[in-house]
Amino acid sequence: MRLRTAFGIQDKDVVAFVGGGGKSGAMFRLAQELVTQGKRVVTTTTTRIFAAQINMAPQSLRLAGTLDRERVRQALTAYPHLLVIGATTAEGKALGVDPAIVDELIEMVEVDAVLVEADGSRMRPFKAPSEHEPVIPASTTLLVPVVGMDVLGKPLNGEHVHRPEIVAGILGAAMGTILDEGHIARVLADARGGLKNKTTHARVIPLLNKVETTTQMAMAQTIAGQLLEHAEIDGVAIGAIKNDESPVALVSSRVSAVILAAGGSTRMRGETKQLLPWRGTTMIGNAVRTAKQSRVAEIVVVTGNQHERIAQEIAAVDDIQLTRNRDWASGRASSVCAGIAALSPASSAAIFINADQPFLTAAVIDTILAKFLATRAPIVVPVYAGKPASPVLFARELFGELCALRGEQGGRDLLQKYKHVLVQVEIADERAALDLDTPEDYMTALDQATDNKSHPARTSAGD
């Protein structure tokens, strides 16, 4: 995955990189990616930058304290990536620009994005900021705290950590402590560490860099899980900047489950399919149980028809949110929108689960979720024996379009509209696609249940 995809870069973004372990490399790599998209990008620093890093840019412009817009325009006309710096010291370092200049740069029509290195780390993979840093412009829309994963297992000292005494203070740990996943997560998510001087409107996506082995990937995912317990963290990019083809392996973020249980079961000849018995519970109970076993961050259940009975059926289940769609009879689209309205604003996507898919498993949900995290595709569709079916995942950027649908449209129109960018994931067990529309479907499901020798579900709760 490209950095621009992992970070969800938008027009007029101002990205501030802080921390250690690959800030400059990430900044210049992102600039290169945006240029290939036809964007005009300014890179800069609000602290200082070394000669070797200056040489990473195709062209640079030194300012004499104030912004010369005409020189910036001319430089961007020659090449769409421009490094803007201050005066050069005798040692070959370039001083940073005033953060107000960044605010001015992004207002220029000719500039699509500004990328800023907002502190220094003296080539260490991990750090905490001192009193005077980071210097983050007020216009910053994305904050990227960076850490090199090669610091894990190393002692907390000046050889491996920049300003180790500040890290020790944040952690309440002794110098020399062997750094583990919990230490990294705590510093990155701390207002004295990775979140220091964050602007109120900025998204935060830490970058766990130098992930090159399966062991490092497992540790990085542990860190990501801990980071996502903090509401300020929008996602966590995991990868290795030096990987030319795919610098980001995945982006961990919060994905929600919306269980659609509002329908009227019109073809069930008097039965409410959400309340049909199934494996010691009911169909809705099974759907909730399956979602709880998966890696989704939250579960929203949308009710409508038989609201009271369905609510009672799942009342004992912790950590789910129940939302009632009083307009359920208008069609599936209203329930989809009701579910979206109930989601946490921190959710990056939602997987829409039908309450009547008895063979759906947590493993299937997690497979769909993993495909999204590895691709950031706007839609992920499971395919069973060559046929697409449910549950489908939609990224947050499509929530507005989902809510604009009416009647029984569901998401089918969007699948057609975005067929060029959606991704599919093969699911081996085609039974997981089975949903129940008629009493005959239900009987077929009972017959297919592997643990159903005597049809015990027919006499379970919910009769």
N, C-alpha and C positions, 0 to 999 in steps of 0.2 A: 504494500500500500504506500502511496506517495504521502509526503508530509502535508501537502495541501488538502488531501482528502481526510487524513487523520485529524487535522486541526479544524476542518470545516471552514476553510478560509473564504471570506466573503469580500466583495468590493469595499474598499475604504477601511479595511481592517488595519489596526496598528497592533503589532505583535511585539511584546516585550519578553526577551529571553533572560532568565536569571539562573543562578546556581553554578554548577560545574559539570565537567564530563562531556562537553560537546556543544556548548552554546554557539560558538562561532560556526562550527561545521553545520549545525542545524539551521542557523540563520541564512548562511549562503546557499545551502542546499534548497531551502524553501524558496529563496529568491530565484534560483535557477528554474525550479518547477513552475513558478508563476510566470516567468518570462516565456517559457515554452507554451503557455496558454494565451500569449498575446498581451499579458499585463505589463504595466510599467511600474517598477519597484524601486524604492529607495531603501538602502540599508544604512544603518548608522549606529553610533554608540553614544550613551550619555555619560560614560566614564572615560575609558581610554582603550585603545586597540593597538596591537603590535604590528610591526611592518609585515611580518609573514601573513597576518590576517588581512592586511590592506591589499596585499597581492592576490588575495582570493577573489577580489572583485574585478570585473573587466575594465572599470574606470572609476576614478574617485574625484571628488571635488572638495577642496579645502575652503572652509568659510572663515571670514574674518570677523566673527562675532555675531553677525546678523545674516539673515537669509537673503540670498540674491536669487530671486525667482527666475530671472531671465537666464542666468547661467544654468540653473537646474533644468529649465525647459530645453535649452540647447543641448545639454549633455544627454538628456533622455531621448532626444531626437536621434542622436548618434547611436546610442545603445540603450535598451530599455531597463538596464540595471545599473544604478548609480549608487556608489558609496559616498556618503556625505560625512566629513570629519572636520575637526577643528585643527588648531595649529599642531605642528610636529615638534616633538622634543629632540634634544641632542642625541638621545638614546634610540631614536627611530620610532618611538611611540607617537601615536596621534591622540590628541585630547578629544574628549567627547564634545557634543554640541549641547546647548541648553535645551532642556526638555520642551520649552515653549516653541523651539524651532520645529520639533517633530509635529506639534499641534498645527503649525502653519503649513508644513509640508503636505500633510494629509488633506488639507483644504484645497490644494492645487488641483485643478481639473486634470492636469497631466499625470498625476500620481494616483495609482490604483491601490497601493499598499505601502506601508512603511514598517520595516522590521528593525528592531532595536536590541542591541546588546546592552543590558541595563545594569550590569555589575561585572566584577572580575573575580577570578578564582585561582590565579597563578598556576594554571594547568592542573589543578587538583580535581578529582572526580566528584567531590562532595564539599559543601560549604554551608555556612550560615552567614547572613549579611552583618556588616558592622553598623555602627550608628548612622553613618552618612550614606548608606546604600540600602537597597537599590534605588536608582534614580529613574522612576517610572513616569513617563509623560501622562498628563491628564487625559489625553485622547486614546489611551491604550484600551483596546477592545478584547485582547486575548493575552493572558499571562501564561508563560510556559516555564515553570521551574524544571531545570534539567539536573539529572544525576547520572553518573557513570556507574553501572552495576558492578564494575570491577572493584568498587570500594567494599563490597560485602565480604565479611570475613577478615577484614583488615582492622588494625587497632586504631582507636580514635587518637590521632596525633598529627603533628604538622606535616609529616611525610605524605599522608594520604588525605588529609582534610584541611581545607583553608579555614582559618580561624576556628580551630578545634575547641578552644575554650568557650566560644559562644555556643557551639553545638552541644558541648557538655552541659552548659547551663540550661539549654532548652530541654535536654533529656533528663537532667538531674542525675547524670552518670559521671563516673570517674574517668579521668584521662587514661587512655590505654584500653578502655572497654572495647571488646571485639564487636564491630558493627554488624547488626542483623537487620532483617526485613522491617521489624517493628521500629527500630531506630530511624531508618530512612523515611518511613511513612510519617512518623511523628514530626520530624523536622520539616518535611515538605508541606504538611498540612497546618503548620503552626504560624500564627500571625507574626512571630519573631523570626521565622524561617522562610519557607517557600512562598508564603502569602504576604510577606511584609510589603507594605505600601501599595497593596492591590487597590486599583480604582474600583469604585462601587459597581460599575456597569460591566466590568471585564469578565469574560469567561476564563476559567482556569483549567488547563489541560497539562499536567506534568508529563515530561518525557523521560522514561526510563531507558537510557541509552546503553550501548555496548552489551546488549543481550545476544549472545552468540552460541549458547549451549542450551540443552533441554533443562539442565539444572538451573541456569540463570533465568530461563523462561518461567519455570515453576516459582522461583523466588520473586520474580517481577510480578507475577499474577497475585501472589500473596500480598505484596505491597499495594497493588492496585485495589484489591478487595478492601484493605484497610483504609486507603485513601477515600474510596467511594462511600465510606461511612460518614464523611464530612460533607455537609450540604454545599460548601463553597466549591468543591471539586466537581467539574462537569464530566470529566473523562480522564483516562490515563493512557497515553500512547506508549507502546512497548516495542522496542526494536533496536536496530543498529544503523546509525547514520551512514556508516561506510559501505553499507550494502547498496550497490548501485541500482539494482532492480527493484528492491522493496525495502526501503529504510524503516518502515513500520510494519511489524508482523500483525499486530492487532491493536485495537483501541477498546479498552474496557470501559464500559459505561453502564448506566442504569437502564435496564429494559423491563418494561412492565408487561403484565398479562391482563387482558380484558376478557373476562368470561361472559359470553353472551347467553343469557338465560331468561330473556324477556318474552319469547314467542308464545303464540297461542296454540301450537301443536294441532293445527287445523286438520291434518290428515291422520291423526292418531285415534279418531273415532271415540272421542270422549276422554281419552287419557291425556295427562300432562307429562310429556316425555321427560322434562327436567326432574320429575319426581318418580320415574320408573325405578324399581329396585335394580341394583347392580352391585354384585360382589360385596355384600355386607353394608352397603349404603344406598344411595340413589345416584342417578346420572349427574345431578348437580354436585352431590357430595364427592363423587368420583372425579369430576373435573377439577374441583377445588383441591382435592388431595393430590392429584397429578401435578397441578401447578405449584403446590407447596413443595413438592419433591424436586422441582426444577431449580434453575439458577436465576429465575426472574427476581427483580428487586422489590416488586409490589404486585398485589393482586387486587383487581377491581372486578366485582361481580355486578352485572347489570340485570336487574329484574324488571318485571312488568306484569304480565299475566301471572296470577297466583303468587303475587308478591309476598303475602304474609306466610304462606306455607313454605315457600322457598327460603325466605329469610329465617324461619324457624329451623329449617333443615340444616343450615350451616351456621347457626347462631353460636355454636360452641367452638368454632374455628377461630383461632387467634390471627391477628395481623392480616386481615382482609378488609377491604372497604366495599360496602354495599351501597349501590346507587340505584334509585328507582326511576325508570323511564315511564312516566305517565302517558306518554304518546306512543307506547309500544305498538299499538294496533296500526299505526301509520306505515310500519315496515321496518326492516332490519337497519336501514340507514340511521334512523333516529336513535337506536340502541348503540350503534357504533359511536355516534357523536356524544351520547350521554356518558359512555365509558371514557372517551377522550377528555371530556370536561372534568372528570373526577381524578384524572392522573396527576401525579406530582409534576410540578414544572421542571424538576430535575431529570425527568425521564427522557431518554434520547430516542426511544422507539417503543412500540407496543406490539405484542403478538396477540392476535384476536382468536380466541379459542371458543369453539362451539361447545355448549354444555352437553351435546348429545353425540360425542365421539368417544365411545366407551373404551376403545383400544388405544387411544392416544396415550403416550407415555412421557415421563419426564425426559427420557433420553432423546425423544424426537424434538421436544421443545428446546432442549439444550443444543441440539444439532443445528436447528434453525438460528438460535441465538448466536452460536459460535460463528456461523457463516456471516451474520451481520457484523460481528465484532472484527472479523478478518477482512471485510470488504467495504463496510459502511455503505452498502448498497441501499437505496431508498426503499426497496421492496425485496423481501426474501420469500420465495414460494417453495413449499415442499412438493416433491414429485414422487408419486407412488406408482410403480409399474408403468412409468412413462406418462402418467396423467397428473397434472397439477391439482392440488386440493388444499384443504385447510389443515392447520392454522397458518395464516399468512401474517408476516411481520411488516409493519409500515414504520418508517422513520418519522421523527417529529416534523420534518419539513413538509410532510404530506398530510398532517393532521387537519389543516385548514380545508384542503380539498376533500378529505373524507367527510368532514362536517357539512360540506356543500351538497352532498349526495342526498337523494330523496327516495322514499319508497323502499323497494326491495333491491336497490342497486348494489348494496354492500360495497365491496371494493373492486368489482369486476371491471368497471370502466377505467379505473386507474391502472389496473394490470395491463390493459390494452394500450393506454396512453404512454405508459412507461416501460413497455416491453423491451426497449433497447437498452435500458439500464438496470432492470431488475435482475436478480440472480436466482437460480434454482438450486435446490439441494436434494439429492436422491435419498429417499428413505426406504430401507430394505423391507420392512414389514408393511405390506400394503393394507393390512387390516386397520392400521392406525387412521386411514382415511375414511373409514366407514362412519357414516352418521345415520341417525334414525329419523325417518320421516313417517313411517307407517308401522302398525303393529307387526306386520310381516318382517320388517327390518329388525325390529326388536327381537323377534323369535330367532331370526338368523344369527343375531349377535349372541344370544344365549347359547345357541348350538355351537358357535365357534369358540366360545370361552374355554380355554384349556383346563381350567379348574372347575368346570361346570358339569360334572358327570351326572348329577341328579337335578340340574336346574335349581340350585339353592337360591339364586337371586330372585326367583319368582315369589319367594315367601319372606324376603328380607324387608328391612325397614322401608316404609313408603307405600305399602299396600293400602 
